[in-house]
Amino acid sequence: MKEAKGGEGRASHKAPENQRRDQEEMRSGAVGRMAALGAAGARVGINYLKHYGRGMVSGGDAENRSRLREELDERNAETVYDAFSKLKGGPLKLAQMLSIDKNLLPDAYARQFAQAQSSVPPLSYPLVVRTFQREFGAGPEALFEHFEKKAAHGASIGQVHRARHQGREYAVKVQYPGVAQSLKSDLRFVKPIALRILGLREADVESYFREVETRLLEETDYRHELARSVELSKASAHLKGVRFPEYHPHLSTGRILTSDWINGTPLDRFADGPATQQERDRIGQALWDFYSHQVHELLVFHADPHPGNFLVKDGELWVLDFGCTKKIQPEFYRKQFRFLDPRLERDPALLADSLRDLEVILPGDGTEQIAMITALCKVWLELLARPFREGSFDFSDPSFLKAIYDLGEENRRADHLRTLRGQRGSPDTIYVNRAFFGLYSLLGRIRARVRVGLPEWITA
């Protein structure tokens, strides 16, 4: 749950007329939402046509093409994010997901979509009351002595209000109206926009979209989130320096989720503040240990690693919002994390076998394709597995994350990689990769030095 940190809500409260307009858009049915997404897609298409026309008129040198492409990305990113942020729900959640991994997006989209992590317009109080009446048969004033009408934090699927009852402070997450009902149709219309942004073919990524849809539908079920929150909190309670709020089932439903309010410093503010290196290392180690325990021991993990989901308080890391979690099967886990075995970097044949097991190399691939995939994966393995190789790792070195981003950008622009057809890799890799890219990014922002080790079964 995204508590407002220390009472300092980051959502900007719009003027009443703008709030009314946003609520009209939230209340609109499937036809209205499809029209909004269709209009955004049409504007993106028109921008592409203008871009190609300007390119034909103004010349074809590389510098000019790059400048025109950046202008196109800026226009389209603004258009897409404006539509997604007004509709909230699935479109905005997808923007938030994509913004975590900077390798996926051109810079203009990454900058725009990063807003989905913090600055989302809030829903008006009358609609919050209506949700309470549907869920509990009474307004929030019947359950709490005090309930703040202004949201402390707005996000893609719900917003958080601060409440108080019998001397206890609560964070109450209220889901936006109609999110669950509109999600599937929203994603169906978002898909072509996302494919164009990412430069992908629908046939090659269909199962990935189904995986994203499944996880997003889970996020709209707060009962599921409550169960996972309690489960993972208990299973991780022994970790040094890691804490969790208490959750309250009697104040929670499928559309409302209540936990303790935690006064703390948001992780991004901690990272950008005056913390000592010792403090940074302590929080970074807690973050690493939390993810390592979940992924390698529980096989269920918190899959939404952006700064708004973590607080720092009294030298400890507080973990919030278990809405997005991922459970992986032991067979997939073994295939995926086999890539941490250092022998794969030295033995191309062993690496190729592992890539076949994970269906990155497909049966129809020729010798040239296999060589290209293996060479590319070897470079990625050396880079992404580097923290595990060294026993301890200094994420404050900016060259590490820069190398990841630069390689991702190089591959994203590489025309020869676009010739690789077919779905490559399990859809389960989406959220594993999201967790580790997000974890590396957070540790880099904290500038932490952490102790890292390989899982025992890899070195056995």
C-alpha positions as CSV (number, residue, x, y, z in Angstrom):
1,M,0.0,0.0,0.0
2,K,1.3,3.4,-0.9
3,E,1.1,5.4,2.3
4,A,1.7,9.2,2.1
5,K,5.1,9.5,3.7
6,G,5.2,11.5,6.9
7,G,1.9,13.1,6.0
8,E,3.4,14.8,2.9
9,G,1.2,13.7,0.1
10,R,2.9,14.1,-3.3
11,A,-0.3,14.2,-5.4
12,S,-1.3,17.6,-6.6
13,H,-4.9,18.6,-5.9
14,K,-6.6,20.0,-9.0
15,A,-9.1,22.8,-9.1
16,P,-12.7,21.7,-8.7
17,E,-13.6,22.1,-12.4
18,N,-10.6,19.9,-13.4
19,Q,-11.5,17.3,-10.8
20,R,-15.0,17.2,-12.2
21,R,-13.7,16.7,-15.7
22,D,-11.4,13.9,-14.6
23,Q,-14.2,12.2,-12.7
24,E,-16.4,12.4,-15.8
25,E,-13.7,10.5,-17.7
26,M,-13.4,7.9,-14.9
27,R,-17.1,7.4,-14.8
28,S,-17.4,7.0,-18.6
29,G,-18.1,3.5,-19.7
30,A,-16.3,1.2,-22.0
31,V,-17.2,3.2,-25.1
32,G,-15.8,6.4,-23.7
33,R,-12.6,4.8,-22.6
34,M,-12.1,3.1,-25.9
35,A,-12.7,6.4,-27.7
36,A,-10.1,8.1,-25.5
37,L,-7.5,5.4,-26.2
38,G,-8.5,5.3,-29.9
39,A,-8.0,9.0,-30.1
40,A,-4.6,8.8,-28.5
41,G,-3.6,6.0,-30.9
42,A,-4.8,8.1,-33.9
43,R,-2.8,11.1,-32.7
44,V,0.3,8.9,-32.4
45,G,-0.3,7.7,-36.0
46,I,-0.8,11.2,-37.3
47,N,2.5,12.2,-35.6
48,Y,4.3,9.4,-37.4
49,L,2.9,10.5,-40.7
50,K,4.1,14.0,-40.1
51,H,7.4,12.7,-39.0
52,Y,7.9,10.7,-42.2
53,G,6.8,13.6,-44.3
54,R,9.2,16.0,-42.6
55,G,12.0,13.5,-43.1
56,M,11.5,13.3,-46.8
57,V,11.4,17.1,-47.2
58,S,14.3,18.0,-44.9
59,G,17.0,15.5,-45.9
60,G,18.3,12.2,-44.6
61,D,21.6,12.8,-42.8
62,A,21.9,10.9,-39.5
63,E,22.0,14.0,-37.3
64,N,18.8,15.3,-38.8
65,R,17.0,11.9,-38.6
66,S,18.0,11.7,-34.9
67,R,16.6,15.2,-34.1
68,L,13.3,14.5,-35.9
69,R,13.0,11.1,-34.1
70,E,13.5,12.8,-30.7
71,E,10.8,15.4,-31.6
72,L,8.4,12.6,-32.6
73,D,9.1,10.7,-29.4
74,E,8.5,13.9,-27.3
75,R,5.1,14.6,-29.0
76,N,3.9,11.0,-28.8
77,A,5.1,10.5,-25.2
78,E,3.1,13.6,-24.1
79,T,0.0,12.5,-26.0
80,V,0.1,8.9,-24.7
81,Y,0.8,9.8,-21.1
82,D,-1.9,12.5,-21.0
83,A,-4.5,9.8,-22.1
84,F,-3.2,7.1,-19.8
85,S,-3.1,9.4,-16.7
86,K,-6.7,10.5,-17.2
87,L,-8.0,7.0,-17.6
88,K,-5.9,5.6,-14.7
89,G,-6.3,1.8,-14.2
90,G,-4.6,-0.5,-16.7
91,P,-3.2,2.1,-19.1
92,L,-1.5,4.1,-16.2
93,K,-0.2,0.9,-14.6
94,L,1.4,-0.2,-17.8
95,A,3.1,3.2,-18.0
96,Q,4.4,2.8,-14.5
97,M,5.7,-0.7,-15.3
98,L,7.5,0.4,-18.5
99,S,9.1,3.4,-16.7
100,I,11.0,1.1,-14.3
101,D,13.1,-0.5,-17.0
102,K,14.7,2.3,-18.9
103,N,16.0,-0.2,-21.5
104,L,12.6,-0.6,-22.9
105,L,11.7,2.9,-23.7
106,P,13.1,5.9,-25.6
107,D,14.1,8.7,-23.3
108,A,11.1,10.9,-23.9
109,Y,8.7,8.1,-22.9
110,A,10.7,7.1,-19.9
111,R,10.6,10.7,-18.6
112,Q,6.9,11.1,-19.2
113,F,5.9,7.6,-17.8
114,A,8.0,8.1,-14.7
115,Q,5.3,10.5,-13.5
116,A,3.1,7.5,-13.1
117,Q,5.1,6.6,-10.0
118,S,4.2,9.7,-8.0
119,S,2.2,12.5,-9.6
120,V,-1.3,11.1,-10.4
121,P,-4.4,13.4,-10.1
122,P,-6.6,12.2,-7.2
123,L,-10.2,11.2,-7.2
124,S,-12.8,13.5,-5.6
125,Y,-14.2,12.7,-2.1
126,P,-17.8,12.0,-3.2
127,L,-16.6,9.1,-5.3
128,V,-14.5,7.8,-2.4
129,V,-17.7,7.9,-0.2
130,R,-19.6,6.0,-2.9
131,T,-17.0,3.2,-2.9
132,F,-17.2,2.9,0.9
133,Q,-21.0,2.7,0.7
134,R,-20.9,-0.1,-1.8
135,E,-18.2,-2.0,0.1
136,F,-19.3,-1.4,3.7
137,G,-22.8,-0.1,3.4
138,A,-21.7,3.1,5.1
139,G,-19.3,6.1,4.5
140,P,-15.8,6.3,5.9
141,E,-17.0,8.4,8.9
142,A,-18.9,5.4,10.2
143,L,-15.6,3.4,10.4
144,F,-13.1,6.0,11.5
145,E,-13.2,8.9,13.9
146,H,-11.3,11.0,11.3
147,F,-10.8,10.4,7.6
148,E,-8.9,12.9,5.5
149,K,-11.0,13.9,2.5
150,K,-8.0,14.7,0.3
151,A,-6.0,11.8,-0.9
152,A,-2.4,11.6,0.5
153,H,-1.2,9.8,-2.6
154,G,-2.7,8.9,-6.0
155,A,-1.6,6.0,-8.0
156,S,-2.7,4.0,-11.1
157,I,-5.3,1.7,-9.6
158,G,-6.2,3.4,-6.3
159,Q,-5.4,6.2,-3.9
160,V,-4.5,6.4,-0.2
161,H,-6.3,8.4,2.5
162,R,-5.1,8.9,6.0
163,A,-7.5,7.9,8.8
164,R,-7.6,7.7,12.6
165,H,-9.6,5.6,15.0
166,Q,-9.1,5.1,18.8
167,G,-5.6,6.6,18.7
168,R,-4.4,4.5,15.8
169,E,-3.4,5.9,12.4
170,Y,-4.4,4.0,9.2
171,A,-3.6,4.1,5.6
172,V,-6.7,3.4,3.6
173,K,-6.3,2.5,-0.1
174,V,-9.5,3.1,-2.2
175,Q,-9.7,1.6,-5.7
176,Y,-10.9,3.9,-8.5
177,P,-14.4,3.1,-9.8
178,G,-14.6,0.7,-12.7
179,V,-10.9,-0.2,-12.9
180,A,-11.4,-3.9,-12.7
181,Q,-14.3,-3.9,-15.2
182,S,-12.5,-1.8,-17.8
183,L,-9.1,-3.4,-17.5
184,K,-9.3,-6.0,-20.3
185,S,-10.8,-3.7,-22.8
186,D,-8.3,-0.9,-21.9
187,L,-5.4,-3.2,-22.5
188,R,-6.8,-4.4,-25.8
189,F,-6.7,-0.8,-27.0
190,V,-3.4,0.0,-25.3
191,K,-1.7,-2.9,-27.0
192,P,-1.2,-1.4,-30.4
193,I,0.1,1.8,-28.9
194,A,2.6,-0.1,-26.7
195,L,3.7,-2.2,-29.7
196,R,4.4,0.8,-31.7
197,I,6.3,2.5,-28.9
198,L,8.4,-0.6,-28.3
199,G,8.8,-1.6,-32.0
200,L,7.5,-5.1,-31.4
201,R,5.3,-7.5,-33.4
202,E,2.1,-8.6,-31.8
203,A,2.6,-12.3,-32.6
204,D,5.9,-12.3,-30.8
205,V,4.7,-10.9,-27.5
206,E,1.1,-12.1,-27.2
207,S,1.8,-14.4,-24.2
208,Y,3.7,-11.5,-22.5
209,F,0.6,-9.3,-22.7
210,R,-1.5,-12.1,-21.2
211,E,0.9,-12.3,-18.3
212,V,0.7,-8.6,-17.7
213,E,-3.1,-8.7,-17.9
214,T,-3.2,-11.6,-15.3
215,R,-1.0,-9.6,-12.9
216,L,-3.0,-6.4,-13.4
217,L,-6.3,-8.2,-12.7
218,E,-4.8,-9.5,-9.5
219,E,-3.9,-6.0,-8.5
220,T,-7.5,-5.0,-8.8
221,D,-8.5,-7.6,-6.2
222,Y,-7.5,-6.2,-2.8
223,R,-8.5,-9.4,-1.1
224,H,-5.7,-11.1,-3.0
225,E,-3.3,-8.2,-2.1
226,L,-4.3,-8.6,1.6
227,A,-3.5,-12.3,1.6
228,R,-0.2,-11.8,-0.2
229,S,0.7,-8.9,2.1
230,V,0.1,-11.0,5.3
231,E,1.8,-14.0,3.8
232,L,5.0,-12.3,2.6
233,S,5.2,-10.1,5.7
234,K,5.2,-13.1,8.0
235,A,7.6,-15.1,5.8
236,S,10.1,-12.2,5.8
237,A,9.7,-10.9,9.3
238,H,13.0,-12.3,10.4
239,L,15.1,-10.3,8.0
240,K,17.4,-7.8,9.6
241,G,16.4,-4.2,9.1
242,V,13.2,-5.0,7.1
243,R,9.8,-4.0,8.5
244,F,6.1,-4.2,7.4
245,P,2.9,-2.4,8.4
246,E,0.1,-4.4,10.0
247,Y,-2.9,-5.1,7.8
248,H,-6.5,-5.0,9.0
249,P,-8.9,-7.5,7.3
250,H,-11.9,-6.2,9.2
251,L,-11.4,-2.8,7.5
252,S,-10.6,-4.3,4.0
253,T,-12.7,-5.6,1.1
254,G,-12.1,-6.3,-2.5
255,R,-11.9,-2.6,-3.3
256,I,-10.6,-1.1,0.0
257,L,-7.4,-2.1,1.8
258,T,-6.4,-0.8,5.2
259,S,-3.0,-1.0,6.9
260,D,-1.2,0.9,9.6
261,W,0.0,4.4,8.6
262,I,3.8,4.6,8.7
263,N,5.6,7.9,9.2
264,G,8.8,7.6,7.3
265,T,11.0,9.0,4.6
266,P,10.2,7.9,1.0
267,L,13.1,5.9,-0.4
268,D,13.7,8.4,-3.2
269,R,13.9,11.3,-0.7
270,F,16.2,9.2,1.5
271,A,18.4,8.4,-1.5
272,D,18.7,12.1,-2.6
273,G,19.2,13.3,1.0
274,P,22.2,13.7,3.3
275,A,22.4,10.1,4.5
276,T,25.8,8.8,5.5
277,Q,27.4,6.0,3.5
278,Q,26.9,3.7,6.5
279,E,23.1,4.5,6.5
280,R,22.9,4.0,2.7
281,D,24.7,0.6,3.0
282,R,22.4,-0.5,5.8
283,I,19.2,0.3,3.8
284,G,20.6,-1.1,0.6
285,Q,21.6,-4.4,2.3
286,A,18.1,-4.7,3.7
287,L,16.6,-4.1,0.3
288,W,18.9,-6.7,-1.3
289,D,18.2,-9.3,1.4
290,F,14.5,-8.8,1.1
291,Y,14.5,-9.5,-2.6
292,S,17.0,-12.3,-2.3
293,H,15.0,-14.1,0.3
294,Q,11.7,-13.9,-1.7
295,V,13.2,-14.9,-5.0
296,H,15.6,-17.6,-4.0
297,E,13.8,-19.1,-1.0
298,L,10.1,-18.2,-1.1
299,L,9.7,-18.2,-4.9
300,V,7.1,-15.5,-4.4
301,F,8.2,-11.9,-4.6
302,H,7.2,-8.2,-4.4
303,A,7.3,-7.3,-8.1
304,D,6.8,-3.5,-8.0
305,P,10.2,-2.1,-7.0
306,H,9.7,1.6,-7.4
307,P,10.7,4.1,-4.7
308,G,7.1,4.9,-3.7
309,N,6.7,1.4,-2.3
310,F,9.4,1.8,0.4
311,L,10.0,4.0,3.4
312,V,13.0,4.5,5.6
313,K,12.3,5.0,9.3
314,D,14.7,4.8,12.3
315,G,17.4,3.1,10.1
316,E,15.1,0.4,8.8
317,L,13.4,-0.3,5.5
318,W,9.6,-0.5,5.5
319,V,8.1,-2.4,2.6
320,L,4.7,-1.3,1.3
321,D,2.1,-2.3,-1.3
322,F,2.1,-6.0,-2.2
323,G,-0.5,-5.4,-4.9
324,C,1.9,-6.7,-7.6
325,T,3.5,-10.0,-6.6
326,K,4.7,-12.9,-8.7
327,K,4.9,-16.6,-7.9
328,I,7.3,-18.7,-9.9
329,Q,7.5,-22.5,-10.3
330,P,10.7,-24.4,-9.2
331,E,11.3,-25.6,-12.7
332,F,11.3,-22.1,-14.2
333,Y,13.4,-20.8,-11.3
334,R,16.1,-23.4,-12.0
335,K,16.2,-22.5,-15.7
336,Q,16.2,-18.7,-15.1
337,F,18.8,-18.5,-12.4
338,R,21.1,-21.1,-14.0
339,F,22.4,-18.1,-15.9
340,L,24.2,-17.0,-12.7
341,D,26.5,-20.0,-13.1
342,P,29.9,-18.5,-14.1
343,R,30.7,-21.5,-16.4
344,L,28.1,-20.3,-18.9
345,E,30.3,-17.2,-19.7
346,R,33.2,-19.5,-20.5
347,D,31.4,-22.2,-22.5
348,P,29.3,-21.1,-25.5
349,A,27.8,-24.6,-25.9
350,L,26.6,-24.7,-22.3
351,L,25.2,-21.2,-22.7
352,A,23.4,-22.2,-25.8
353,D,21.9,-25.2,-24.1
354,S,20.6,-23.0,-21.2
355,L,19.1,-20.6,-23.8
356,R,17.3,-23.5,-25.4
357,D,15.9,-24.7,-22.0
358,L,14.5,-21.2,-21.5
359,E,13.2,-21.0,-25.1
360,V,15.3,-18.0,-26.0
361,I,16.8,-20.1,-28.8
362,L,14.0,-21.7,-30.8
363,P,14.1,-25.0,-32.7
364,G,13.9,-23.2,-36.1
365,D,16.8,-20.9,-35.5
366,G,19.7,-21.2,-37.9
367,T,23.5,-21.2,-37.1
368,E,23.8,-17.5,-37.7
369,Q,20.8,-16.6,-35.4
370,I,22.1,-18.9,-32.7
371,A,25.5,-17.3,-32.8
372,M,24.0,-13.8,-32.6
373,I,21.7,-14.7,-29.7
374,T,24.5,-16.4,-27.8
375,A,26.9,-13.6,-28.3
376,L,24.3,-11.0,-27.1
377,C,23.3,-13.0,-24.1
378,K,27.0,-13.5,-23.1
379,V,27.4,-9.8,-23.0
380,W,24.2,-9.3,-20.9
381,L,25.2,-12.1,-18.6
382,E,28.6,-10.7,-17.8
383,L,27.0,-7.3,-17.0
384,L,23.9,-8.3,-15.1
385,A,25.6,-11.1,-13.1
386,R,28.5,-8.9,-12.1
387,P,27.2,-8.1,-8.6
388,F,26.9,-11.8,-7.9
389,R,30.4,-12.6,-9.0
390,E,32.2,-10.1,-6.7
391,G,30.8,-11.1,-3.3
392,S,30.2,-7.5,-2.4
393,F,29.2,-4.8,-4.9
394,D,29.3,-1.0,-4.9
395,F,26.2,0.2,-6.7
396,S,27.3,3.8,-6.1
397,D,29.5,3.4,-9.2
398,P,27.4,5.1,-11.9
399,S,29.3,3.3,-14.7
400,F,27.5,0.0,-13.9
401,L,24.0,1.2,-14.4
402,K,25.1,3.4,-17.3
403,A,26.6,0.3,-19.0
404,I,23.2,-1.5,-18.6
405,Y,21.3,1.5,-20.0
406,D,23.7,2.0,-22.9
407,L,23.6,-1.7,-23.9
408,G,19.8,-1.7,-23.7
409,E,19.6,1.4,-25.9
410,E,22.0,-0.1,-28.4
411,N,20.0,-3.3,-28.6
412,R,16.7,-1.4,-28.8
413,R,18.0,0.5,-31.8
414,A,19.7,-2.5,-33.5
415,D,18.0,-3.4,-36.8
416,H,19.4,-6.9,-36.9
417,L,17.7,-7.9,-33.7
418,R,14.3,-7.0,-35.2
419,T,14.8,-9.9,-37.7
420,L,14.4,-12.4,-34.8
421,R,10.9,-13.7,-34.9
422,G,8.9,-15.7,-32.5
423,Q,8.2,-15.5,-28.8
424,R,11.6,-15.9,-27.0
425,G,11.7,-16.8,-23.3
426,S,9.0,-17.6,-20.8
427,P,6.4,-14.9,-19.9
428,D,7.5,-15.5,-16.3
429,T,10.7,-13.6,-17.1
430,I,8.8,-10.3,-17.3
431,Y,8.4,-9.8,-13.6
432,V,11.7,-11.4,-12.6
433,N,13.5,-9.0,-14.9
434,R,11.3,-6.1,-13.7
435,A,12.2,-7.0,-10.1
436,F,16.0,-7.1,-10.7
437,F,16.2,-4.1,-13.0
438,G,14.1,-2.1,-10.4
439,L,16.3,-3.4,-7.6
440,Y,19.6,-2.4,-9.4
441,S,18.1,1.0,-10.1
442,L,17.1,1.6,-6.5
443,L,20.4,0.5,-5.2
444,G,22.2,2.7,-7.6
445,R,20.1,5.7,-6.6
446,I,20.7,4.9,-2.9
447,R,24.5,4.6,-3.8
448,A,24.7,1.5,-1.5
449,R,27.4,-1.1,-1.1
450,V,26.0,-4.5,-0.4
451,R,27.1,-8.0,0.3
452,V,25.9,-10.3,-2.6
453,G,26.3,-14.1,-3.0
454,L,25.3,-16.8,-5.4
455,P,22.5,-19.2,-4.3
456,E,24.1,-22.3,-2.8
457,W,22.7,-24.7,-5.4
458,I,24.5,-22.9,-8.2
459,T,27.9,-23.3,-6.7
460,A,27.3,-26.9,-5.5
